[in-house]
Amino acid sequence: MALLRKLSWRLRAEDGFGLIELLAAMVMLNIGIIALVTAFSSGQVALRRAGKIATAASLADRQMEGYRAIKYDLIKLDSTSLASTDTTYRNDSSYGADGTYTGDADSSKNAITVTCTSPVPDYCNPSRLATGADGKSYRVDTYITENPVTSGRNVRRVTVVVRDATSLGTVLARQSSDFDQSTG
């Protein structure tokens, strides 16, 4: 009976449990802090990416507005600059998976080219580097194709692709717009 009473007293006593409880509380607190830091870190990455996409969309808008400000006959790319584009430019889906973006008259995707004045203006340049509002460098690629429509008028499709200049495979924004020959 004395042994049972001594064991019962020992179980009810809280001596030594404060250290174990403190250790458990600290482990739980650390897990919570690590979860918060991870959430803030992933949020920061998402905000940075969203900022890049917004800047790229703004650059694409600016390039497209340049085409809206000129006459239909001036919507062309510089032939010399187009010939010197790299594989990133030529491998884009806007270029044509079969490589038909050559300007040939019988091609289904006719590149509209002309010899532009030097320095080549932005609206005439097929591929250029631009600095965004965030101070980072972006690559703005422009594709222009002409397709006949049933009414006999031609329509030029301008596609602007903005890529991250540090990793050219990353497309951040893509915009297309059709320009009708009758609009001037």
Secondary structure, DSSP 8 states (H G I E B T S, - for coil): -HHHHHHHHHHH--TTHHHHHHHHHHHHHHHHHHHHHHHHHHHHHHHHHHHHHHHHHHHHHHHHHHHHTS-GGG--EEHHHHHT--HHHHTSTTT-TTS-TT--TT-SSEE-EE---SS--GGG-SEEEEE-TTS-EEEEEEEEEEEE-TTS-EEEEEEEEEEESSSTT-EEEEEEEEEEGGG-
